[in-house]
Amino acid sequence: MINSISLIGMAGAGKSAVGMQLSKMLDFKLIDSDALIESQYNKSLQKILDDEGYIKLREIENLVIKNIQLNKTVLSTGGSAVYSYEAMEHIQQHSTVIFLEVPFDQILERVPSFQDRGFAKAPSQSIEDAFRERQKLYKKYSHHTVSNTKDIDLCVSRVMELFEA
């Protein structure tokens, strides 16, 4: 039986905020995979990215996520988790995967600078190109898509409806 929720989406989609509310409502533990990586590697995502590159950061993300035990858990993933096939297979099998969808212009309003966020993209790739590429992957790996463009409570309610269905 699936008793966990995993949130996927771009930086700025609201995964952390929605995850926090869901974990309180459901009395589930909250795991933020980015925070878990930073604590396990004792470095910020940006430092890992600067020191080792975006491919290595994605490898680390894959390793960390596929080893998370999902049991009464709300998992807030990093935006690049969808590049990790094994990690995504793991969360698809053990949780309800929700893509928090937000249009690109709203992402830019919420995240004015990606410079220090540890945003794992190819150096030649623009943020908008990464956004477009990731949208396809978010849709591919999610069980459900929920818009998070307006009120966060509305988004949380919709996720709860889908999870409880």
N, C-alpha and C positions, 0 to 999 in steps of 0.2 A: 504494500500500500504506500502510495506517495503521500508524505506528510511534510513536505518542505516546498519552499518557493525560491526560485532563482530569478533575479532581475538582471536583464541585459539591456544595453543601450549605450549611446554616446555619453561622453563626459558632458555633464550639464543636463542630462535627461531626468535627473531626480532619483536615481537608484538609491543613494544613501538616505535621503529624506523619506522616500516611500518605504524603504526597508525598515527604517526606525519605527515608523508608525505601525507597519504590519507586525513587526516582532512584538511590539507592546500589546496590540490587539489580540494576537494569537497566543501570547506568552511563549514564543519561540525564541531561541537564541539568534542573535544577529551576527553574521560574519561578513566583513567587508574584505574581499580578496586582495585589494590593493593594500589595505592596512596590514593584512596578514603577511604579504610579501615583504613589506617594509620592516615588520617586526622580526620575521625569520631571517632576513638578510642584513638586518641592522643598517639599512641604507634607504634613502628615499627612492621612489621610482625614478625620479629625474636623475639622481646620482647613478643608479644602475644603467639608465639609458645613456648618460654621458660617458660612463666608464666602459660599458660593454656593448652598447648598441641596441637597436630596437629588436633585432632577431633574438638576442640573448634574453632580453626582457620578456619577450613572448614565450620563450622556452621555459623560463622561470614561472611565468603565469600558468602555463600548462601543467607543470609539475605540481605547483601548489594547489590549484583548483581540483585536479583529478584525485588528490589525496584528502580532500575535505569530506568528512563524514556528514552526510545530510540526514539528520533525524530531528524533526521539529525545529527546522532551521530556516531562516530567511537569509539567503546569500545575495549580497550585492557585489556583482562582478566588476572588474575593470572593463573599460570600453573595448579593449582589444582582446578580450577573452575569446571572442568568436573566431579568432585566427587559430585557435588551439582545438583541433579536431577531438583529441582524446578528452580534453576537459569538457567540451560541449557534449560529447556522448555521455560522459559521467553525469553531468547535471540533468540532461534530458531523461536519463533512466531513473534518477533518484529524486526529481523534483518537478514541479510545474514551472516551466520556463516562460517568463513574461517579458516581452520586449516593450520597454517604455519608449514610445515614439514621440519625438519632438522635431519639428521642422528646423532646417539648418539656420535660418535667421534667428530663431529663438535660442538655439544653442549658443550662437555668437553673443546674444544679449546676456545670457547666463554665465558664459565663460569668455570674458573679454580677452584673456591671454592664455594660450596653450604652452607658453614658453617654459613654465616651471612645473607642469602637471605630470611629467613623465608620459607624455602622449606618444605611444609606440607606432610610428609611421616611418615609411622610407623617407630619407632626407629630401629627395626630389619631389615628394608628394605634398600637395597642399592640404590644408585642413578640410576644405570642401571635397577634394578628391577622396580623401580618407572617409569622410562622411558618406559619400555615395557608395563607395565600395563596401563599407560596413553595413549599410542599410539592407543590402541583399543578404548578408550573412545573419543579421539579427532576425530577419524574417524566416530564413531557412531553419534556424535552430530553435525558434520560439514555438511554444504550444499556442500562445495567445499574444495578440498585440493590443496594448492599451495606450491611448493618447494621454500625454501628461503636459498639455498645453495651457490649462487653465488652473483650476483649483486642485490642490494636492489631495484634499479630502475626497473629491470626486474620483480621482485616480485610484486612491487607496480602496474606496468602496467598490470600484469596478474590479480591481484585482481580487478582492475578497469574494465577490460574487463568482468569479471564474474559478477560484481555488476551491470554494465550497461546493461547486456544481458537480 
